[in-house]
Amino acid sequence: MNTRRNLLVGAGLLGVVGVGGALGLGASVGGRSDRPNRTASQLPNVILTNQYGRSVRFYDDLIRGKVVAINMMYTSCAGTCPTATANLLRVQRLLGARLGRQVHLYSITLAPELDTPHVLREYAKRQGVGPGWWFLTGAAADIEQVRVSLGFYDPEPDVDRDKNSHSGMLRIGNDRVERWTMAPVLGTAEQILDTIDHVDDV
């Protein structure tokens, strides 16, 4: 199935918020390409830090060769974030032993000035997050690069600056085959898992 079509389907679910310029990610026919993987030139390789204090490169360590599901959140969010995290906990249970091996789940803070690794670790602990699901922070400018590159932004600057209006979407991708799409983070856990399985090539 055409990957660009898959992306447009995901973007259609997204609506206005978060479409951005990331529709160009992985536009290979059939999800495969004879060209070298282009994702490395489209996603930043900035340094982020997970809830355990480990520094990682965004593309090299988190994305390269992996199946991933990524959302944006922050620990003090009183809007969609608590419900989204609860829903992703259901996805975590459905993935079982696949999480952290075949599939990697990342939640990236929109408030890095507040969400230190310690704060993220305590948040994850309270929520019952298990291995294979990383919460990530970093320099504000680096987080911004990641956010925009993944398409989590609104074309209206005033809306885009408002953290309370951030996208309730997951960016789901398989870097090995340049296959990327989106799914509503507030959809059912089964729907999210179906989308993850759709991009997974194993």
N, C-alpha and C positions, 0 to 999 in steps of 0.2 A: 504494500500500500504506500502511496506517495507520502513522504514525510512532511513536505510542505503543507499538504492537505490536512494531515494530522495536526500540525501546528495551528492552522487556521481554525480547525474545529475547536481546539483548546482555547484559542484566543476569543472565539465566539462566545464560549462559556464565560470568559473573563469579562466581556463587556468593554467599557472604556478604560477602566483602571488596569494598568499593568501590561497592556499590549506592547507599547514601546517599540524599540527597534530590534528586539531579539527574535523576530520572526524569521530572520535569516539563518538562525542556528540550524545546522544539520539539514539542509534542503536536498539531500540525496534521494534519488528515486529508489523506492523499495527499502529505504533505511540503510542501504549499503552503497559504498562508493569505491571506485578503483583509485580515487585521488587520495593523497595523504590526508589524514584527519585535519579538518580546518578549525575544529573547535578551539584548539590551543591559541589561535590568533584572534578569536572572537571573545574569549573570556579572560579576565585579568588573572594574573598569577600573584596577586598581592598576598601578604602574610596575614593570616587570621589566627586566633587563639581559641581553642576549645575550652569546655568547662573544666577540664583537668589541668589547664595551664600549658598545654602542648601547642607550640607554634607550628602552623602548617601553611603550605602554599595552596591557594585556592584551586588553581587548575591542576598542578602537578600531583598534589597529595589527595585532593578531595574529589576531583572529577575524572582525571585521566583513566580511561579504560574501565570505568565503573557505571553501574546503574544507580541513579541517585534520585531522590525526591527532596526538594528544597522549598522551605517557606520562610517568610520574613515575619518577625514578631518582636515583642519586647516584654520584659517580665512585669512591668507595671501597667500594661495594656488592660483596660477594662471593657474593651469592645469585643471583637471576634476572637482575640488570641486565646482566652481560656477555653472557649468551645473548640477552637481549632486544635489546641494541644490535647484536649480530651479525646477528640476524634482521632488524632494521630496515635494516641495510646492504643486505640482499637486496631489501627493498622499495624502497630508494633506487635500486638498479640497475633494477628493473622499471619504476619511474616514469619514469626517464630524464629527458627535457627537461620533463616535466610538473612535476617537483619544483621548488618555488619560483615556479612560474607558476600552474598550475591547482591544485596540491595543496601544502600547507605542513605540514611535519613539525616538531613541537616536543617536546623532552625537557626537563622541568622538574625541577630538583634538589629533593630532600627534605632536603638538608643545606646550606642557603645559607650557613651560618656557615663552611663549609669550601670549598664550591665557588664560588670567585670567578670572574669572567669569564676570568681568565688560566688558572685550573685547568681550566675547561670547554673553553677553546680548545685547550689542550694535549691534553686527553682526546679531543676531536673529531679533532684532527690525527692522534693515534696510531691511532684507529679507522678513519681513511680517510673521514671524513664530508665530503660535498661541499656545494656551495651549495644553499640551499633547506631545509636542516635546521638549525634553531637549537636550541642548548642555553641554557637560561634560568635565571637566579638572581634574587634580590631580597631584600627584608627578610623575615625569618622570618614575621611576621604576615601579610604580603601573599601569600607562598607558601601559607600555611595557608588563606587565603580562596579562593585559586584551587583548591587541592586539594579542599576540601570542596564548592565549587560545581560541580566536575566529577564529583562522586560517588566520588572516590577515598578513601573512608574506611570504617572498620568500625564498626558500632553498639556494639561492645564497647570501652569506652575503653582498657583495658589492651592489647588487641590493636592498637588504632588508634595507640597511642603507640610501638609497636615498629616501627622502620623496616624491620626484616628481614621483616616480614609484609606489606609494601605490595603493592598489587594488581599482578598481572602482566597488566594490561589496557591497551588503547588506547581512548581516547575519540575517536571519529571523528564529524565533523559537517560539515554544510553550512549555514552561517549564512544564506545567501541564501534558502533554502527551509525553515529551521528543522527540518532533518532530522538527528537525532543517534542514534548507536548505540554499541555497544562491540564489540571483538574481542579475543581473547586475543593478547597480544604474542608468545607462544611458539607460536602457530599457524604454519602455513606462510606464507611470503611471498605466495604466490599467494592464499591465503585472505584475508589482510589486504588485498591489492590488490582482491579481489572486493568486500570490504566498503566500501572507499573508493569504488570505482566505483558501488556501490549508492546511496550518498548524493549522488554527483556528478550534477548536473543538466545537464551539457553532453555 
